[in-house]
């Protein structure tokens, strides 16, 4: 049996890890994990620990393949330095794109060019680079100068053992709950959601529940307070089992609404999770979303960064249950057809075959 080393500081419990490991097994590989938890071992020490583990694992029998798990932006060159085996890098998304999107640095700042160099060098030394959609594949080729023959799309999904359709509680109050969950970072466009809620505050049958925290938590709180937005509940992160019970009672789920270049290439985890649960989704009309969705068939797509357009979409779906139900069913159907675990696992097996691995 061939041996594959799954290498890095990846999350052992992440669905991406589980899918790639299953794909490797289906392709006839014994999967040997060489992983360090960055929460327990930090700084440069985590890389020296990885090297030590790797050398111990391949001492008796060599590997046939190495897969660097996400996040692995600073791990790829470590592998390149200590190994000559074929290397698959699960980039997921671009490191440079993420640094640029946070807008902490000007275009000519050395930190930004360093980030570009990280993506470029990782692509240069890898045999295969995985990313989450075709929009990002094209970005890696055109902007990061990674050879197109190396680029492959391995789609995102959601853990169907956790996120699956559930019966919502009967809504006796006639209040429609519009839900969102995640990290408060610029990419997600939370200020647009809050502004849309302000447009709708005279509608007594709508309430926004926002779960999460992070970089913009204080700013979002200020926006709500300064504008006296009364129909938004800002709530902390909660454990996944509790979150799923909240999602099942959402009438609508909101996706991403930032107008930045990166947002054109991203479909956030919450959108896949909402699809898996059969929820009606409103998200922005972007290159990445158009790869998946058809407007008013399996999602309601709105102009990026436009709070008024988002408010109008919410009104349209709150007032039209048949359209809301159609979109919810369409989202569930396309998830099962294209983004279920088994489908993505098979995608990965096909990638291995295309590259003779």
C-alpha positions as CSV (number, residue, x, y, z in Angstrom):
1,X,0.0,0.0,0.0
2,X,1.2,3.5,-0.8
3,X,1.9,5.9,2.1
4,X,0.8,9.5,2.3
5,X,2.0,11.9,5.0
6,X,-0.6,14.4,6.0
7,X,1.6,17.2,7.3
8,X,1.1,20.5,9.1
9,X,-0.6,22.5,11.8
10,X,-4.1,21.7,10.4
11,X,-7.2,21.2,12.6
12,X,-7.7,17.5,13.2
13,X,-11.5,18.0,13.5
14,X,-12.0,20.2,10.5
15,X,-14.2,18.7,7.7
16,X,-11.5,19.5,5.2
17,X,-9.1,17.2,7.0
18,X,-11.7,14.4,7.2
19,X,-12.5,14.7,3.5
20,X,-8.9,14.7,2.3
21,X,-8.0,11.7,4.5
22,X,-11.0,9.7,3.2
23,X,-10.0,10.6,-0.3
24,X,-6.5,9.4,0.2
25,X,-7.8,6.1,1.7
26,X,-10.2,5.7,-1.3
27,X,-7.2,6.2,-3.7
28,X,-5.3,3.4,-1.9
29,X,-3.1,5.3,0.5
30,X,-2.3,4.6,4.1
31,X,-2.5,8.0,5.7
32,X,0.2,8.8,8.3
33,X,-0.5,12.1,10.2
34,X,2.4,14.4,11.1
35,X,0.6,17.1,12.9
36,X,1.3,19.7,15.6
37,X,-1.4,21.7,17.4
38,X,-0.3,25.4,17.2
39,X,-2.4,26.2,20.3
40,X,-0.1,24.0,22.3
41,X,3.2,24.5,20.5
42,X,3.7,28.0,19.1
43,X,6.3,30.0,17.2
44,X,9.2,28.5,15.4
45,X,9.1,25.5,17.8
46,X,6.1,24.0,16.1
47,X,8.0,23.7,12.9
48,X,11.0,22.1,14.6
49,X,8.6,19.7,16.2
50,X,7.1,18.9,12.8
51,X,10.5,18.1,11.4
52,X,11.3,15.9,14.3
53,X,8.0,14.0,13.9
54,X,8.4,13.7,10.2
55,X,11.9,12.2,10.3
56,X,10.8,9.7,12.9
57,X,7.8,8.6,10.8
58,X,9.6,8.1,7.6
59,X,12.7,6.4,9.1
60,X,11.6,2.9,8.5
61,X,9.6,3.3,5.3
62,X,9.5,6.2,2.8
63,X,6.4,8.1,1.8
64,X,4.9,8.2,-1.7
65,X,3.2,11.6,-1.2
66,X,3.0,14.5,1.2
67,X,-0.2,16.6,1.7
68,X,0.2,19.9,3.5
69,X,-3.1,20.7,5.3
70,X,-4.8,24.0,5.7
71,X,-3.5,26.4,7.1
72,X,-0.1,25.6,5.6
73,X,1.2,28.9,4.2
74,X,4.4,28.7,6.3
75,X,4.6,24.9,6.2
76,X,5.1,24.2,2.5
77,X,8.7,25.4,2.4
78,X,9.5,23.3,5.5
79,X,8.4,20.2,3.6
80,X,10.3,21.3,0.5
81,X,13.4,21.6,2.6
82,X,13.3,18.2,4.1
83,X,11.5,16.0,1.5
84,X,11.7,15.2,-2.2
85,X,8.3,13.4,-2.4
86,X,5.4,14.8,-4.5
87,X,3.8,17.6,-2.6
88,X,0.1,18.6,-2.6
89,X,-0.6,21.9,-0.9
90,X,-4.1,22.6,0.3
91,X,-3.9,26.4,0.0
92,X,-7.7,26.7,0.4
93,X,-7.6,30.5,-0.3
94,X,-4.8,33.0,-0.9
95,X,-2.7,34.2,2.0
96,X,-2.0,37.4,0.1
97,X,-5.6,38.0,-0.6
98,X,-6.5,37.7,3.1
99,X,-3.8,40.1,4.3
100,X,-4.8,42.7,1.6
101,X,-8.5,42.4,2.5
102,X,-7.9,43.3,6.1
103,X,-6.7,46.7,4.9
104,X,-4.0,47.1,7.6
105,X,-1.3,47.8,5.0
106,X,-1.0,50.1,2.0
107,X,-0.4,48.6,-1.4
108,X,3.3,49.2,-1.3
109,X,3.9,48.1,2.3
110,X,6.6,45.4,2.5
111,X,4.2,43.2,4.6
112,X,1.9,43.0,1.6
113,X,4.6,42.0,-0.8
114,X,5.9,39.5,1.7
115,X,2.4,37.9,1.7
116,X,2.4,37.8,-2.1
117,X,5.8,36.1,-2.1
118,X,4.5,33.4,0.4
119,X,1.8,32.4,-2.1
120,X,4.1,32.6,-5.1
121,X,6.8,30.4,-3.5
122,X,4.4,27.9,-2.2
123,X,3.0,27.5,-5.7
124,X,6.4,27.3,-7.2
125,X,7.6,24.3,-5.0
126,X,4.3,22.4,-4.9
127,X,3.3,19.8,-7.4
128,X,-0.5,20.4,-6.9
129,X,-2.2,23.4,-5.3
130,X,-5.8,23.0,-4.1
131,X,-8.2,25.9,-3.7
132,X,-11.9,26.1,-2.9
133,X,-13.4,27.3,-6.2
134,X,-12.7,28.4,-9.8
135,X,-12.6,32.0,-8.9
136,X,-9.7,31.4,-6.6
137,X,-8.0,29.0,-9.1
138,X,-8.0,31.8,-11.7
139,X,-6.7,34.3,-9.1
140,X,-3.8,32.0,-8.3
141,X,-2.9,31.7,-11.9
142,X,-3.3,35.3,-13.0
143,X,-2.3,37.3,-9.9
144,X,0.0,34.9,-8.0
145,X,1.7,33.4,-11.1
146,X,1.1,29.8,-10.1
147,X,1.3,27.4,-13.1
148,X,-2.2,26.5,-14.3
149,X,-1.3,22.9,-14.6
150,X,-0.8,22.7,-10.8
151,X,-4.1,24.3,-9.8
152,X,-7.0,22.2,-8.8
153,X,-10.4,23.0,-7.3
154,X,-11.5,21.0,-4.2
155,X,-14.7,22.5,-3.1
156,X,-15.8,23.3,0.4
157,X,-18.7,21.6,2.1
158,X,-20.2,21.2,5.5
159,X,-20.3,18.3,8.0
160,X,-23.6,16.6,7.3
161,X,-23.5,14.8,10.6
162,X,-24.0,18.2,12.3
163,X,-25.6,20.4,9.6
164,X,-28.7,18.7,8.2
165,X,-32.4,19.7,7.8
166,X,-34.3,19.9,11.1
167,X,-37.9,20.7,11.9
168,X,-38.2,24.3,13.0
169,X,-40.3,25.3,16.0
170,X,-43.8,26.6,15.1
171,X,-43.6,30.4,14.8
172,X,-46.5,31.6,16.9
173,X,-45.2,35.2,17.2
174,X,-45.2,35.9,13.4
175,X,-41.7,37.4,13.9
176,X,-39.3,36.4,11.1
177,X,-35.8,35.7,12.3
178,X,-32.9,36.7,10.0
179,X,-29.8,34.9,11.1
180,X,-26.0,35.3,10.7
181,X,-23.0,33.7,12.5
182,X,-19.3,33.9,12.1
183,X,-16.2,36.1,12.6
184,X,-16.6,39.9,12.6
185,X,-14.0,40.6,9.9
186,X,-14.3,43.1,7.0
187,X,-14.8,40.3,4.4
188,X,-18.2,39.5,5.7
189,X,-19.8,42.9,5.3
190,X,-21.5,43.1,8.7
191,X,-22.0,46.9,8.5
192,X,-24.1,46.3,5.4
193,X,-26.3,43.9,7.4
194,X,-26.8,46.4,10.2
195,X,-27.6,49.2,7.8
196,X,-30.2,46.9,6.1
197,X,-31.7,46.2,9.5
198,X,-32.0,49.9,10.1
199,X,-34.0,50.3,6.9
200,X,-36.3,47.6,8.2
201,X,-36.8,48.7,11.8
202,X,-40.3,49.8,11.1
203,X,-41.3,46.3,10.2
204,X,-42.3,44.8,13.5
205,X,-42.2,41.2,12.1
206,X,-38.5,41.1,11.5
207,X,-35.6,40.5,13.9
208,X,-31.9,40.0,13.2
209,X,-29.8,37.6,15.3
210,X,-26.0,37.9,14.8
211,X,-23.8,35.4,16.5
212,X,-20.0,35.8,16.7
213,X,-17.2,38.2,17.5
214,X,-13.8,39.3,16.4
215,X,-12.0,42.2,14.8
216,X,-15.0,44.5,14.2
217,X,-17.0,43.5,17.3
218,X,-16.6,47.0,18.9
219,X,-17.2,48.8,15.6
220,X,-20.4,46.9,14.9
221,X,-21.6,47.5,18.5
222,X,-21.0,51.3,18.0
223,X,-22.8,51.3,14.6
224,X,-25.9,49.7,16.3
225,X,-25.8,52.1,19.2
226,X,-25.1,55.3,17.2
227,X,-27.8,54.6,14.7
228,X,-30.2,53.3,17.4
229,X,-30.8,50.1,15.5
230,X,-33.5,48.3,17.6
231,X,-34.1,45.1,15.6
232,X,-30.6,43.6,15.9
233,X,-29.5,41.2,18.6
234,X,-25.7,41.0,18.9
235,X,-24.9,37.7,20.5
236,X,-21.7,35.9,21.4
237,X,-20.2,32.7,19.9
238,X,-22.0,29.6,21.2
239,X,-21.1,25.9,21.0
240,X,-22.0,24.2,17.7
241,X,-24.8,22.1,19.0
242,X,-26.5,25.2,20.4
243,X,-25.9,27.1,17.2
244,X,-27.5,24.4,15.0
245,X,-30.6,24.6,17.2
246,X,-30.7,28.4,16.6
247,X,-30.1,28.0,12.8
248,X,-33.1,25.6,12.4
249,X,-35.4,28.4,13.6
250,X,-34.0,31.1,11.3
251,X,-36.4,32.0,8.5
252,X,-33.5,33.5,6.4
253,X,-29.8,33.1,6.6
254,X,-27.5,35.9,5.4
255,X,-24.2,35.3,3.7
256,X,-21.5,37.8,2.6
257,X,-22.0,41.4,1.5
258,X,-18.7,43.1,1.3
259,X,-17.8,44.8,-2.0
260,X,-14.0,44.0,-1.7
261,X,-12.2,42.0,-4.4
262,X,-11.6,39.1,-2.0
263,X,-15.3,38.9,-1.3
264,X,-15.9,38.2,-5.0
265,X,-13.9,34.9,-4.6
266,X,-15.3,33.7,-1.3
267,X,-18.3,31.6,-0.2
268,X,-18.3,31.5,3.5
269,X,-18.7,28.4,5.7
270,X,-22.1,29.5,7.0
271,X,-23.5,29.5,3.5
272,X,-22.6,25.8,3.0
273,X,-23.9,25.0,6.5
274,X,-27.2,26.8,5.7
275,X,-27.4,24.9,2.4
276,X,-26.9,21.6,4.2
277,X,-29.7,22.5,6.6
278,X,-32.1,23.5,3.9
279,X,-32.4,27.2,4.8
280,X,-33.3,30.1,2.5
281,X,-30.1,32.1,1.8
282,X,-29.5,35.7,0.8
283,X,-26.0,36.5,-0.3
284,X,-24.2,38.8,-2.7
285,X,-24.1,38.4,-6.4
286,X,-20.4,37.5,-6.9
287,X,-18.2,35.5,-9.2
288,X,-17.8,32.7,-6.5
289,X,-21.5,32.6,-5.7
290,X,-22.5,32.4,-9.3
291,X,-20.5,29.2,-9.6
292,X,-23.0,27.7,-7.2
293,X,-26.2,29.6,-7.2
294,X,-28.9,30.7,-9.6
295,X,-30.9,33.8,-8.4
296,X,-34.3,32.9,-7.0
297,X,-33.7,29.2,-7.6
298,X,-31.4,28.2,-4.7
299,X,-30.4,31.6,-3.3
300,X,-31.4,35.2,-3.5
301,X,-28.5,37.2,-4.9
302,X,-28.0,41.0,-4.2
303,X,-25.6,43.7,-5.2
304,X,-22.4,43.7,-3.1
305,X,-22.3,46.4,-0.4
306,X,-25.8,47.6,-1.1
307,X,-27.8,47.7,2.2
308,X,-31.0,48.9,0.4
309,X,-30.8,46.0,-2.0
310,X,-30.4,43.6,0.9
311,X,-33.3,45.1,2.8
312,X,-35.5,44.8,-0.3
313,X,-34.5,41.1,-0.7
314,X,-35.4,40.4,2.9
315,X,-38.8,42.0,2.4
316,X,-39.4,40.0,-0.7
317,X,-38.7,36.7,1.0
318,X,-40.5,37.5,4.2
319,X,-43.6,38.4,2.2
320,X,-43.3,35.4,-0.2
321,X,-43.2,32.1,1.6
322,X,-43.5,30.0,-1.5
323,X,-40.3,31.6,-3.0
324,X,-38.6,31.3,0.4
325,X,-39.4,27.6,0.5
326,X,-38.4,27.1,-3.1
327,X,-35.0,28.7,-2.4
328,X,-34.5,26.6,0.7
329,X,-35.3,23.4,-1.1
330,X,-33.1,24.4,-4.0
331,X,-30.2,25.1,-1.6
332,X,-30.6,21.7,0.1
333,X,-30.7,19.9,-3.3
334,X,-27.6,21.5,-4.8
335,X,-25.7,20.8,-1.6
336,X,-26.5,17.1,-1.8
337,X,-25.7,17.0,-5.5
338,X,-22.4,18.9,-5.4
339,X,-21.1,19.6,-1.9
340,X,-21.8,16.5,0.2
341,X,-18.8,14.9,1.7
342,X,-18.8,11.9,-0.6
343,X,-18.9,14.1,-3.7
344,X,-15.9,16.2,-2.5
345,X,-14.0,13.1,-1.5
346,X,-14.5,11.8,-5.1
347,X,-13.3,15.1,-6.4
348,X,-10.0,14.6,-4.5
349,X,-9.6,11.1,-5.8
350,X,-10.0,12.4,-9.4
351,X,-7.4,15.1,-8.7
352,X,-4.9,12.4,-7.6
353,X,-5.6,10.4,-10.7
354,X,-5.2,13.4,-13.0
355,X,-1.7,14.0,-11.6
356,X,-0.7,10.4,-11.6
357,X,-0.5,10.1,-7.8
